[in-house]
Amino acid sequence: MSFAILILIFFLLYATLSKYDSLLRVIYMTMIVFALTFAFIAYGIFKLQYSESFSLLDTNINLIAFLHISAAWLLADLIVLSKIIKNYRTYVEVNSNFNQSEQAQE
């Protein structure tokens, strides 16, 4: 389980630290980030309908743990989303200022 969590953390770090030069890339990355979360939530809800716990990567997860994991994961996704949007805005602002300064010099 810890290896899967590390992969998820590395993916979220990549999403946070990447440079976003187009709105389409921002939307695409946001969809991927939230799709992973909602896939886990859908899987957990489906499994918890039939039993009190389910096993994911050799770890038993009951309802309380599932709710805590889901809440923490959604919070992490919101933080990553805010960083993605901030990176995109910074990229657009820096490049628009650079283009304006080039035009002013000509």
C-alpha positions, -999 to 999 in steps of 0.1 A, spaced: 0 0 0 28 24 8 42 21 -27 9 31 -42 7 60 -19 41 71 -29 32 70 -66 1 91 -59 22 116 -39 47 119 -67 19 124 -93 4 151 -72 38 168 -67 43 166 -105 9 182 -110 17 209 -85 51 218 -98 45 216 -136 43 246 -158 9 251 -174 11 271 -206 -25 265 -218 -59 263 -202 -65 230 -219 -36 215 -201 -49 228 -168 -83 213 -174 -68 180 -185 -46 177 -154 -75 187 -131 -97 160 -147 -70 134 -141 -64 144 -105 -101 144 -96 -108 112 -117 -84 93 -96 -101 105 -64 -136 98 -76 -126 63 -89 -114 55 -54 -145 69 -39 -168 50 -63 -148 18 -57 -151 22 -20 -188 29 -20 -194 -1 -42 -174 -24 -20 -188 -10 13 -224 -17 1 -218 -55 5 -195 -57 35 -182 -36 64 -147 -33 50 -129 -39 18 -93 -47 9 -72 -25 -13 -36 -34 -19 -36 -58 11 -50 -32 35 -84 -36 50 -104 -3 49 -136 1 70 -161 28 66 -145 53 91 -111 49 75 -126 52 41 -143 85 50 -111 99 65 -90 88 35 -115 103 11 -117 136 29 -79 139 31 -76 129 -6 -102 155 -16 -85 182 5 -51 173 -12 -68 175 -46 -82 210 -38 -47 222 -27 -32 208 -59 -59 224 -80 -52 258 -63 -15 254 -71 -22 244 -107 -43 275 -112 -18 297 -95 10 283 -117 -11 289 -148 -19 325 -138 17 332 -130 28 317 -164 3 338 -183 11 370 -163 49 366 -168 46 359 -205 21 387 -211 44 412 -193 74 399 -213 55 403 -246 44 439 -236 80 448 -227 92 435 -261 66 455 -279 75 486 -259 111 483 -269 103 481 -306 
